[in-house]
Amino acid sequence: MSTAPTSPPSPAHPAARRVLSVNVAQATAMEIQGRRILTGIGKQPVSTLAQAGGMAERIAVRPLGLAGDEQADLSVHGGLSKAVYAYPHEHYAFWQTVRAQAGLQGWHDAMPHGMLGENLTLTGLLEADAHIGDVLRFPDCVLAISEPRRPCYKLEARLGFPHAIKMMAQSGYCGYYLSVRSGGTIAAGDAFEIEPGAREVSIRELFAAKMRKDA
């Protein structure tokens, strides 16, 4: 099984900033390491670009998260500062390769959106360019970047192989939590603009610091 690169690639033509999928889950029991654990990591797409008629369903965005979504452990997920979790689709190719190496999916099979436990699968904003306090303006809601995601054992259970925590820590492919500045709705296909905050620390920098501290 290969290890992750030390830094994400810089595409010659960055992807447009838009939502590919909106994903939610109710907290359910899952057997992890011989124990039944309540978790909301099993996100499933509820708004996609492929929905009938080309009209992606709009999902309500509320102060504590998306309609239909639950978090089981509020000490690490959810709450006002971590209401929504976004993950860059640009990293999916890496995780698909690792899962294929582990025999968990075919080499050419696309990994379903929501597999990293994210609410928003989006393009155009990697961790190195996402800064604490940056505001993301969508057509009908406004979200703000609050902090990186810390990987836990539930991620390994979701992806189906060990060492996923280590790989996320090494790669910096962590995604980022968002707080809700202004509620409304969100849907696959929505574009977003970035309103820069103080730009003092990026998600990538803060995540690396947290991983060093936890090591």
Secondary structure by P-SEA (a helix, b strand, c coil): ccccccccccccccccccccbbbbbcbbbbbcccccccccccccccccccccccccbbbbbccccccccccccccccccccccbbbbbccaaaaaaaaaaaacccccccccccccccccccccccccccccccbbbbcccbbbbbcbbbbbcaaaaaaacccaaaaaaaaaccccbbbbbcbbbbccccbbbbbbcccccccaaaaaaaaaaaac
